[in-house]
Amino acid sequence: MKNDSAHERLRKLGASEAVVAGGLGGLVKKWEATAQAIADGYDLDLDSYLNDLDARQFLELLIKDLPTESGQYLARIRAADSLVKRSTKPSPCVWGEAKEGWTPEDNWWYFVVPKKASRELLDELQRSGTDFSV
């Protein structure tokens, strides 16, 4: 299998079997789809948003741990990142409390919310105590 290292690493990181099966290429496609959904107007709930952002976190870990395998995807990841950055606004960590080591600089995807978001997502963020109006 081409991405054996990526699959092994994802498994060790606790990714779901669906994420492991999709491997690095699957995560890139998911992030690209998420970026487009955010740009178009994110219409899902908070759990879905957190799940989509976790895919970007897995990508970041694979970029650092497997630079050779991930290198072929960097341009696509960066293009999706750029689209997300243009389509979001700063926020406190959407998980509530940032996990140890997460920062708005290094894990920026956890510190932004869509400019165009569903009422459900906005309501859930507000109930969670996240001040998304920053």
KAWOVEN-V998257 format. One line per field, one symbol per residue. ss: DSSP state (H for helix, E for strand, C for the rest). phi: phi as a letter, one per 20 degrees, with the letter a starting at -180 (. if undefined). burial: b if it has 24 or more other C-alpha atoms within 12 Angstrom, else e. Layout:
ss=???
phi=???
burial=???
This chain:
ss=CCCHHHHHHHHHCCCCHHHHHHHHHHHHHHHHHHHHHHHHHECCCHHHHHHHHHHHHHHHHHHHHCHHHHHCCHHHHHHHHHHHHHCEEECCCCCCCCCCCCCCCCCHHHHEEECCECHHHHHHHHHCCCCCCC
phi=.fdgfffffffffnfffffgffmfffffffffffgfffffpfddefgffffffffffggfffgfecfffegfdgffffffgfffffdccfbfgfendffgnfcfeecgfecccffdcfgfffffffffneeeeg
burial=eeeeebbbbbeeeebeeebbebbbbbbbbbbbbbbbbbbeebebebeebbbbbbbbbbbbbbbeebeeebeebbebbeebbebbbebbbbbbbbbeeeeeeeeeeebbbbbbbbbbbeeebbebbeeeebebee
